[in-house]
Amino acid sequence: MTTTPQVTVPRQRLAPSAEPERRGRTEISERVVTKIACCAAREVPEVLDVRLGGAPWTHSSSAEVRGERATLKLDVTVAYPAPLHAVAARLREHVRNRVAMQTGLDVTRLDVIMTDLAGGPA
């Protein structure tokens, strides 16, 4: 008579007591939100450059996160002769949507600082 060897199965983990959204929290740093906003701004065709950082006396892009809300400041170079007001409106809408989609944050304010024009007469 042959006996089958006994196999010990490790005990399975207990099912989590709460759904995933309630087990912890996710924090997204202001630097990451700034980088996402800068990448999104570069996706707008008339935006040629976005300054992420620089010397203390220069303009740079930044984000401030408070809870589920973010305020952004973007320092951009725009193609000449693009209509600046229309570019700013398109930029605000695109960046707000992209940041919300990737982070879940509500962008309550987005300041656009156009510090340079490129592609036209100096």
N, C-alpha and C positions, 0 to 999 in steps of 0.2 A: 504494500500500500504506500503510495507516494503522498506526501503532504506538500501543499503549496506553501511557500514561505510567506510569512506575514509581512506586509508592507505597512509602515507607519506613515500616514499622511499628515503633514504639518497642519496645525489648526489654521483655518482661514481667518482673515481679518474680519472683524465685525463691520457691518455696514455703517457708513458715517451717520451720525445722528441728525445732521442738518444738511440742507441742500448746499451746493458749492458756494453760492453767493453769500451764505451766512457763516461760513467756516473761517473766514479771514478777510483781509483787505489787500488791495493792490494799490501801491503808491507809484506814481509816475513823477519823476523828478522834473523840475522846471527846465533843466538843461535838455532833457529828452523832448519835452513839449516844444522847446525852442527849435530843436533840430528838425522835428516833424514839420513845424510851421515853415521853416526855411526851405525844406525840400518841396513842400506843397507850393510855396511861392514861386520856386523855379519852374514849376510845371505850367505857369501862366506864360504864354508865348512872348508877351512884351517885356517881361521881367528878365533882364540879362544877368543880374547878379544880386545876391542877398548876403549882407555882411553878418556873419554869425558872431564874431567877436573882434576885438582889436585893442588898441592902446586905450588907456582910461580917458583920454581927452577926445577920442573919436566916437562916432555913433556906432551902435551895434544892436543887433536884434536880441530880444529877451522875452521871457515869459514869467508870469507870476501865477501860481496855482494856489487856490484857496478852496479846499473841499472839492466839490464837483465843478468848479468854475475856473476859467483861466482868462487872464488878460494878456494880450500880446503886443509887442512893438516890433515892427519889421523895418529894417533899413535896406532899401532897394535901389538898384540902378535900372532905369527904364529905357527902352529903345526910343530913339527920336525918329519920327515925329508922332509918336503914339499919343492919343488923347488921354491926358493924365487922370482926369476925373473918372473916365470909363475904365481905365486900367485899375485904378484903386478900388472901384466897386467890384470888378470881376475878381480881383485879388482877395478882397475881404470875403466874398462868398465862397470862393474855392478853398481858401485856407480854413475858414470856419468849418466847412463840411468835412474836409480831410482830417482835421484835428479831432472833431467829434467822432468820426468813423473809426479812427485808430486808437483813441484814448477813452472815449466816452465822456470827455469833458465838454462843457458848454462854454464856448468862447463868448464872453460878455462884452469884450471890447478888443478892437484890433486897430492900433495906430499904425498908419503907413507913412514912413518918412522917406521921401524920394530925394536922395542926396546927390544923384548924378543922372545925366542923360548920356547915352552912347549911340554911336552909329550915324550921327549927323554932324553939322558944322560945330566947331568948338566955340 
